[in-house]
Amino acid sequence: MSRGRRRALAPLVVAALVLVALGACGRKAPPVAPERRVPQPVADLRGLVRQGAVELTWSVPRRRVDNSRLVDPGLARVFRADDAGQGDPKPALLRQDRIAGYVEVGTVQLSEPPSPLVQNGRIVFTDRLGLALGRRYTYVVVTADAQGGTGPPSGRLTLTFEAGPEPPGGLRADVGERQVRLSWQPPARFADGTPVTDPLVYEILRAPSVEAPLASIARTAPGVTSATDRAVDNDRPYFYAVRAIRTAGATTAEGETTARITATPIDVTPPAPPTDLVAIPSEQEVRLSWTPGPEADLAGYVIYRAQGAGQFLRVGSVRAPASTFTDRDVAPGSYRYAVSAQDTSARANESGRSNEVSVTVP
């Protein structure tokens, strides 16, 4: 190719490269289908019968179907279907933001400000709408984002609305060292009057004060009507209640709780007796000293004196960490001394006495 022709083609090649570059700069990624941008389905829908209602719980989805973050949840919707309990429950199919064949029984606001039913990312929803004993209910929840895009339905939760047990009877508490032992009588009937025939599970609830809400701390095995709470501190009151739980197939039905009772664990372990008691007599007084005890809850020491072979009588006390005492205005004669330790508990547990020492006061 001649030099002149190459010079003529050069501007055309540059222009073509510029157009290619501009086209590359304006190229966009493939669009994301709208159905891939909706919230993921709820994966942990749970439910039980509690106090004459169905209580549902689940977590608010944090991702969209394409696994991107869901930063703007809008609301949760609860759907329900019911039947007599024969055959498979009704399938859950989403059609135009609704579940076909299901009735919407509630919504929960997720955007700011969120509903009080949302706590720490979990929703607690109670359904009391026209429930009938013996009917089977199937629940499904869906999540919509702030733009109205509704995600796929959750898995179905199916349960039968059963009567819960009556409250257990005769709840009592026996306290000990850092423990409370609870016992009760099993209920004889369910809330609908039918008799209890199978062993029940019991849930133990505890509150730190009379105003505080009860929180579950343990459940028993079926038929067990006692429990011991060892996660407590001495000399501090606790408030307890118990409820019975019925399990029938896939349904869990909780009964009403008992009235609260109060229990205060007590410190019943005394400190170790003081050791190495030494007494030095002088005119009308005796100076005592001993080795203090190692206990962290040591409150002080009690000093005892006996004249001759007589009985010991309390003549004084000192607060820890003091480990000396001077007994003054002592008449001349022969005496015996001993010291005990006391702790800081409400009972002021007292140890046995130290070694005895004998002195003669001039």
SULRA-V279072 format. One record per residue. PSI is psi in degrees with one decimal (999 if undefined). OMEGA is omega in whole degrees, 0 to 359 (999 if undefined). D_CENTER is the distance of its C-alpha to the mean C-alpha in whole Angstrom. Layout:
# SULRA-V279072
PSI_OMEGA_D_CENTER ; PSI_OMEGA_D_CENTER
This chain:
# SULRA-V279072
139.0_183_87 ; 156.8_180_89 ; -36.5_181_88 ; -39.8_181_88 ; -37.1_178_86 ; -38.6_179_84 ; -32.6_181_84 ; -33.9_182_84 ; -22.5_185_81 ; -46.6_179_78 ; -33.2_180_77 ; -40.7_179_76 ; -42.7_179_74 ; -43.0_181_72 ; -40.6_180_72 ; -41.4_179_70 ; -38.1_178_68 ; -43.0_180_67 ; -40.6_178_66 ; -43.7_180_64 ; -43.4_179_62 ; -39.5_179_61 ; -38.4_179_60 ; -38.1_180_58 ; -32.0_184_56 ; -1.0_183_56 ; 136.2_181_54 ; 157.0_176_51 ; 158.7_178_48 ; 138.8_181_48 ; 147.1_177_46 ; 130.2_180_43 ; 139.9_182_43 ; -35.8_182_41 ; -13.0_177_39 ; -3.1_183_37 ; 1.1_180_36 ; 163.8_181_34 ; 149.2_174_30 ; 156.6_178_29 ; 150.4_175_27 ; 133.6_185_24 ; -6.4_187_23 ; 41.9_178_19 ; 126.4_179_20 ; 157.8_180_18 ; 154.6_175_18 ; 165.7_175_18 ; 123.2_182_20 ; 122.7_175_18 ; 50.2_175_20 ; 20.7_180_23 ; 170.9_173_22 ; 122.1_179_21 ; 122.0_179_18 ; 143.6_176_18 ; 144.0_175_16 ; 166.5_180_17 ; 144.1_176_18 ; 125.9_178_20 ; 142.4_179_23 ; 0.3_183_24 ; 156.3_172_27 ; 172.6_183_31 ; -31.3_178_33 ; 9.7_177_35 ; 8.7_171_32 ; 160.6_183_32 ; 139.7_174_29 ; 100.2_184_29 ; -8.0_185_28 ; 59.1_176_29 ; 141.3_183_27 ; -61.2_179_29 ; 160.7_174_27 ; 142.1_181_26 ; 138.3_184_28 ; 127.8_180_27 ; 150.2_184_29 ; 141.7_170_30 ; 151.6_179_33 ; 155.2_179_33 ; -178.1_183_36 ; -7.1_175_36 ; 6.4_178_35 ; 143.2_177_38 ; -172.4_180_38 ; 145.5_175_36 ; 159.6_182_34 ; 134.7_177_36 ; 155.1_182_36 ; 104.5_181_34 ; 127.0_181_37 ; 123.4_177_36 ; 113.0_179_39 ; 52.6_175_40 ; 14.4_177_36 ; 161.4_176_36 ; 116.6_185_35 ; 128.7_178_38 ; 0.9_179_38 ; 157.1_177_35 ; 133.6_176_34 ; 122.0_183_32 ; -2.1_178_29 ; 158.9_174_27 ; 153.6_179_27 ; 120.5_180_24 ; 126.6_180_26 ; -26.1_180_24 ; 167.2_183_27 ; 133.5_351_27 ; 136.3_183_26 ; 160.4_177_23 ; 147.9_174_22 ; -11.2_176_19 ; -11.3_180_18 ; 119.2_179_17 ; 119.7_178_14 ; 41.3_176_14 ; 2.7_178_16 ; 147.9_181_15 ; 134.3_173_17 ; 111.9_184_16 ; 131.6_181_19 ; 125.1_179_20 ; 118.4_177_24 ; 10.3_191_26 ; 103.3_171_29 ; 36.6_180_32 ; 142.9_181_30 ; 134.9_180_32 ; 136.4_178_31 ; -14.0_178_32 ; 148.2_177_32 ; 131.9_182_31 ; 136.3_178_29 ; 129.0_184_29 ; 145.9_175_27 ; 140.8_176_27 ; 148.7_175_26 ; 156.8_179_28 ; 134.1_175_28 ; 146.1_176_30 ; 178.6_184_31 ; -19.8_179_33 ; -0.5_178_36 ; 1.1_178_35 ; 122.3_185_35 ; 129.6_180_33 ; 174.0_179_32 ; 156.8_179_32 ; 153.9_174_30 ; 173.2_169_27 ; 156.0_182_27 ; 140.5_172_28 ; 118.9_183_25 ; 132.0_176_27 ; 161.3_176_26 ; 134.0_181_28 ; 102.3_182_27 ; 154.3_176_26 ; 136.1_176_26 ; 164.6_178_23 ; 155.7_170_23 ; 163.7_180_24 ; 146.1_173_22 ; 156.6_181_22 ; 160.5_171_25 ; 36.8_179_25 ; 128.9_178_22 ; 160.4_181_22 ; 132.7_174_21 ; 124.7_186_23 ; 156.0_177_22 ; -160.5_180_23 ; 107.2_180_23 ; 40.4_176_19 ; 153.3_175_18 ; 124.0_178_18 ; 121.6_181_19 ; 144.3_175_19 ; 155.6_184_21 ; 172.3_177_22 ; 139.9_181_25 ; 146.1_176_25 ; 148.9_181_26 ; -20.7_186_29 ; 161.3_169_29 ; 170.6_184_27 ; -22.4_178_27 ; 6.3_177_31 ; -9.0_179_32 ; 149.0_184_33 ; 150.3_174_32 ; 124.7_182_29 ; -24.3_182_31 ; 154.1_178_28 ; 142.1_181_25 ; 156.0_171_22 ; 149.1_180_19 ; 139.3_179_16 ; 129.8_179_13 ; 130.3_181_12 ; 147.4_184_10 ; 146.8_175_9 ; 147.9_181_10 ; -12.4_179_12 ; 168.1_182_15 ; -26.1_181_17 ; -21.6_186_17 ; 150.1_178_13 ; 150.6_177_11 ; 142.6_177_9 ; 142.2_180_6 ; 133.8_178_6 ; -17.0_181_6 ; 160.3_170_10 ; 146.6_180_13 ; 168.3_167_16 ; 159.6_180_19 ; 132.4_176_22 ; -9.6_181_24 ; 127.3_186_22 ; 35.1_174_21 ; 158.2_179_20 ; 150.3_179_17 ; 125.1_178_17 ; 114.0_181_14 ; 1.4_179_15 ; 54.9_184_12 ; 163.0_177_14 ; 150.6_177_17 ; 150.9_173_20 ; 27.8_177_22 ; 127.7_182_19 ; 144.3_175_18 ; 153.4_183_15 ; 128.4_188_15 ; 152.8_170_14 ; 160.7_181_15 ; 144.6_172_15 ; 152.9_179_16 ; 149.2_183_18 ; 129.2_180_18 ; 136.1_175_22 ; 121.3_179_22 ; 101.6_184_26 ; -124.6_180_27 ; 5.4_185_25 ; 133.4_172_23 ; 123.8_181_20 ; 118.3_180_20 ; 141.9_177_18 ; 177.3_175_19 ; 150.3_178_19 ; 157.3_172_17 ; 169.2_170_19 ; 151.9_180_20 ; 145.9_169_18 ; 158.2_182_19 ; 140.9_176_19 ; 137.4_180_19 ; 107.2_177_20 ; 148.4_184_20 ; 146.1_175_24 ; 115.2_181_25 ; 6.9_182_28 ; 115.3_180_30 ; 161.7_174_33 ; 169.0_174_34 ; 148.2_178_37 ; 146.5_174_40 ; 157.2_181_42 ; 166.9_173_45 ; 41.5_178_48 ; 131.6_179_49 ; 138.4_179_53 ; 132.6_178_55 ; 109.4_181_58 ; 153.6_171_60 ; -172.3_184_63 ; 115.6_176_65 ; 21.2_175_62 ; 158.3_178_59 ; 125.8_178_57 ; 126.8_182_55 ; 147.7_172_52 ; 154.2_183_49 ; 170.3_177_47 ; 122.7_182_44 ; 157.1_179_41 ; 163.4_183_38 ; -5.5_188_35 ; 140.6_179_32 ; -24.7_183_30 ; 27.0_180_29 ; 125.3_181_33 ; -39.4_182_34 ; -165.7_186_38 ; 147.6_178_41 ; 132.5_184_43 ; 132.6_180_47 ; 146.4_179_49 ; 140.4_175_53 ; 140.1_179_55 ; 123.6_181_59 ; -126.4_180_61 ; 14.1_184_59 ; -177.8_181_58 ; 153.4_177_54 ; 137.2_175_51 ; 144.1_180_51 ; 129.3_181_48 ; -3.0_179_50 ; 178.9_178_47 ; 159.1_174_44 ; 152.7_178_43 ; 144.1_175_39 ; 147.1_13_38 ; 11.5_179_39 ; 142.8_180_43 ; 30.2_175_44 ; 156.8_178_48 ; 139.1_177_49 ; 117.9_178_53 ; 113.1_187_54 ; 166.7_179_57 ; 46.2_180_60 ; 125.5_179_60 ; 153.3_178_63 ; 143.3_180_65 ; -176.4_180_65 ; 136.4_184_62 ; 156.7_172_59 ; 143.0_180_56 ; 151.9_173_52 ; 157.9_182_49 ; 141.5_173_45 ; 164.8_179_42 ; 148.4_176_38 ; 147.1_179_36 ; -178.5_185_32 ; 5.4_183_30 ; 166.1_179_28 ; -28.1_178_28 ; -12.1_184_30 ; 58.4_181_32 ; 133.5_183_33 ; 135.5_180_36 ; 173.7_167_38 ; 172.0_183_41 ; 154.9_177_44 ; -176.2_171_45 ; 145.6_178_49 ; 145.2_172_52 ; 145.4_181_54 ; 140.0_179_58 ; 162.2_173_60 ; 120.8_181_63 ; 123.2_182_63 ; 999_999_67
